Amino acid sequence: MIPSKQPATTESILVTGGAGFIGANLVRTALETTNYRIVALDRKSHADSLVALQGSSENPRLAYVHGNIGDSGMAAIFLEHRPTYVVHLAAEMGAECTYEPHPFFYTNVIGTLNVLEAAKGYFTSLSEPERLRFRFIHISSDDVYGSTGTAGSVTERSFLEPSSLYGASKASAEQIARVYWKTCGLPVIVLNPSNNFGPCQPLDKLIPLMIMNAVAGKPLSIVGDGGDMRDWIFVEDHCLAILKVLEEGVPGEKYNVSGGNDLRIVDVVDRVCELVEKVLPASKNRMLVRRDIKSYKDLKTFSKDARRERRALASSRLRKELEWRPKYTFETGLIRTIDWYLKNMPWWGRTSAAPAVPNRGRCPA
């Protein structure tokens, strides 16, 4: 990839969900490591998007488009900005899907269908050299595979067996995207990433929530005994994998993207506690001192939920065929994450009060 200090190319990347957690990190990473023009499409207000993209928003190679992937204006966006690549990240996600699934399926399934239809129309209008260059990168999820059981890791050939409504919505979208390759020749590539973490992540997600609550002296609530296992990847590594696949991936194929960090939830929480202790010792945190709490780990609480799920993801294909490797271990990524949240405490509230969860995606870069 070409360093961003070189002159901008006429080629561009359209990033749907460009002001979200992964989207904003992808925009920053692409601006820093390539010379592509970036078009960030998001339904957030312009003000919210500027907060999410702060540090990138002044870059002349970035254009922000306020829009919804479910709207009829998608075709016009393609024709106006003429992207060489599309990275489709826009999606609804969260536990709320269990209780109110309709918005999730509308965005994740119908919204994806709308983007694919707009991309197909645009693709057919391109010259042959432009069609050969064009790529549509669909970002799916490891949730589409469901639980992997007690042993083994899922590969790109594993069946899609989602065990949640959110996973079902993402599996539906992934299958639709692959059909556009099979029937229309749209050069779709699917990526299935594992759990992302890093700067700018919404505060209802495990790692930022544990950081926030530890510093605030609040309970570190863990479902069941914390035995659920996930693979974790630092968000910058995921973004670099996207850019790698964008340039070298094979149309019609799919690639798992994992950090190779299979960890139980309770182990993740313990590691957060240990690393926060190094930066802000419990003995110097007045929120713990006033309650005579000696260790961040003493804040852990467990529920009676006995469920146990394991989701391990193999990314050997991405590593072997495209020679991609993560730059960060779980440890180094977590250190950077904790450092970012502690330096940006005004973003999520004072530790002396219950921090309010900001709008998804809001963060200084």
N, C-alpha and C positions, 0 to 999 in steps of 0.2 A: 504494500500500500504506500501511497505517495504522501510525504509530509505536507501538512496544511500550509506551510510557508511558501509553497510553490503556487504559481498562478492558478486560479480556479479553472476547471474544465467546464465545457458546456454540458457534460453529463450530470444528471441529478438523481437523487434518491428521494422518493416520496415515502415518508414515514407516517402511517396512520397511528393515532394515539401518541403523537410526538411530544406531548407535554406530560405524559404519564411517567411512572417510575422508570421502567425500562426504556421507554421512548426518549425521555429527556437525557438519560445516560447515553443512549445510542447517538443522539444528535451531537452531544459533546464529544464522544469518542470519534465519530466520523469527521467532525470538523478539525479535530486535533491530529488525526492519522491519515486522512485522505485529502484530496483536493476537489471532491465532489461538491456540487451545490446541494443543499438540503432543503426539502419542503416538508415542514412539520404540520400535519393536519390534526387538529384536536377540537373537540366540542367545548373545551374550557373557554371561558371569556378571555379576551385579550389580556386583561390585567392578571388573571390567574396564570396564563401561559407565560407571561414575562417573569413571574416569580419562579415558575418551574424551570424556565430556560435561562435564568439569570447567569451571566457569564458567557452565554452563547448568543443571547438575543441581539447583541450589537454587531455580530459578525455579518459582513456583507454577503456571505455565501448562504445565509439562512433566511428563508421566507416562512412566515407563519400564516397558516390558513385556518380560519375559524369555521368549522363545519362538522357535520355529523355523517358518519359512514352510511347511515340509513336514509339519508336525504337523496332526492333526485338530482342534486347538483354534482354528484361524483364525476359524471362523464365530462362536465365542463372543467372540473379541476384537472383532470388528465390532459385535456386539450390545451388548457392555459399553461400548465407547468411542464408538460411533455417529459415526464420522468423516464430515465433509462432503467431504473430499478424501482420496485415497490417493496417495502417491508411492512407487512400488515400486522401491526401490534394491537390495534384498538380492540378492546374487549371489556366486558363486565366481569369482575371477579370478586369473590368474597363469600363468606358463610351465609350471607343473606339469600343466596340462590336457593337454599333449602326451603325458605319460608315464602319467597316471592320470586319464582323462577321466570316469570314472563319477560321482565326487562333483560335478563341474561340471555334468554334464547332469541329475543328480538335483535339484540346487538350482536351476539356471537354467531348466530346462524343467518338471520335475514341481513344483518349488516355486512357480514362477510360475502354473502351472495351478491349484494348490491355492488360491493367493491370489485368482485370478480367480473361481474357483467360490464362494469365501466372499463375495467382493464382489458377485457376481451374486445370491446368495441374500439378502444384506442390501439390495441395491438394489431388489429387487422388493417388499420389505417397507416401503419408504419411501412417504410421501405424495407426491402429484404435485409440490408445490412443492419438496420435498426432493430428488426425483429430478432435477428441472430444475437444481438447484444442484450435485449430486454430480459429481465428476470422478475418473477413475482415470488417473494419470500414470505411464506405463510408461517407465522409463529404460533404453534399449537401449545401443548403442555404435556407434562408427564402424567397428569391426572387422567388422560385418555386411557392409560393402561390399567388403572385400578391398582389393587394391591398385588405385590409380587410374591406374597407368601413368605415362607421362612428361609428360602435360599434362592440364589440365582438373581440375575439382573435381566431386565427387559431389553430387547434389541429392537431394531427397526422392523424386524419381521414378526414381532410379537403381536398377538391379537389385541384389538382395542376392546377393553372390558372395563369401562368406567364404573366407579362405585359411588358416584355423586352426580347430582344434577348439573353442577358446573362442569364436571368432566364429560358428561354426556353432551352438553352444548358445544364444548371444544372438539369432541370427537366428531360430531356432526359437521362442524365447520371444516375440519381437516379432510373429511371424506369428500365434501363438496369441492374443496380446492383441488383435490387430486383428480376428480372427475373432469374438471376444466382442462387439465393436462391431457387426459385420455381421449376426450371427445372433441376438444377445440384446439389442441396443440399449444394452449397457453403455457409458457415455460414456468410452471409452478415448482417450487422446492419447499418442502415442509421441514420445519425444525421443531423438535420436542425438547424443550429445556427442562432441567430440574429446578428445584426451589432457588430462586434468586434472592440475594441479599446485598445490601450496600447503601450508600448515601441516597437520600431522597425517597426512601421507601415509606409508604403510608404507615402510620403508627398503630394500625390494628394488626399488623403482621408480627410474627413471633419475635424476631431479633430486635427491631426497633422498640417494640412494646416492652421487652425485658430490659433493655438499656434504660428506657424512660422510667419504668417503675422501680428499677434498682436504685437509680440516682435519687428518685423521689421518695424512697423508703416505702414503697407500696408493695403489696403481695405479688409474688411471681407465680401466677396461677398456671398450673400444668394439668392438662387433661389426663385423667387416669393416673398411671404410674410413670408417665413420660416415656413409655417404651416404644411409642410409634417411631418408626425410622424413616428418614428422608435423605436424599442426596442434596447437597448444597453447592451452589456455584456463585462466586462473586460476580456482580452484575457487569463489571467491565469485561470480564472474561467472556460472558455471554455475548456482549456487544461485539467483541473482536471476532467471535465465532460467526456471528451474523454477517459481518463484513467479509470474512473469509469465504463463506458459502456463497455470498452474493457474487463474488468474483470468480470462484473456482468450482462451485457446486454444480451438480449435474441435474438438468431439468427432469422432472418426473420422479426424482428420488427424495428420500427423507433422511434426516440425520438427527440422532439424539445428541443433546448437548449437556454433559454433566461435568461436575467438578471433581468427581471421584471421592467425595466426602460423605460417606454413608454414616450418619450419626443419629443416635436416639435424641428425641426432643429434650430429655432431661440432661443429656450430655452437652447439648448446645447451650442450655440455660446455665449450666455449671461453668462452661467456658466463658460466657458473657460475664458472669460474676467474678471470675478470676482475673479477667482483663480489665474490668472496671475498677477492681481493687488496686491494680497497678497504677492507674491514672488518678483515681480518687479513693484513697483508702477509707474503709468503713469508719475507722477511728476519727477521721476528719470530716465525715459527712454528718452535718448536724441533724439531718432528717433521721439518721440511724442512731446517733448518739443520744438524742432526746428520748428515744424509746429503749435505750440500753441494748441495742442489737449489735453484736460484735462482728457479724459477717454477712455479706450480701446473700450467701447461700441460705442463711436462716430465714430469708423472706419467702422461700419456696413453699407453696401449698399445693396439695394434690386433691383431685376430685375422686369420686367413687366410680367414674366411668371406666369400665374394664376393657374397652375396645383396644385392639392392638393391630396396627397396620404397618406394613413395610413396603416402601417403594424405592427400589434400587434401579438405577439407569446406567446402561452401558453405552459409552460414546466411542467405542473402539473404531467404528467406521470413520468418523470425523477425524480421529487421530491418525489413522493409517492412510486413508485415501487423500485427505487434504492437509495432513501434517500439522493439524492444529493442536496446541497444548495450552492449558490454562497457565496464566502468569502467576496466579495467586494460590497459595494453599488456603485452607479454611482459616488457619491462624492469622496469616498476613492480611487476608481480606477482612476478617473480623476486627483486627486492630485498626485498619483504616476506617471501617464502619463506625466503631465506637468513637474514634478520634473525631470523625465528622459530626456525629450527633452531639458530642460534648462541646464542640466549638460552635455549634449552631443551635444552642439551647433556646435562644429567643424565638426560633422557628416553632418550637413545640411547647413553649410555655415555661414559666418559672418553676423550679423544683419545689418551691415552698407551697405551691398550690396544685390542685389536680390539673395536669396538663390537658388542654383541650385538643382533640384530634382535628388537625386542619383539613382543608379540602385535599382530596387525593392529588398527589403530584406537586403540591406546593413545596418548594424548597429552593434555597439559594444553591447555585452550582458550586 
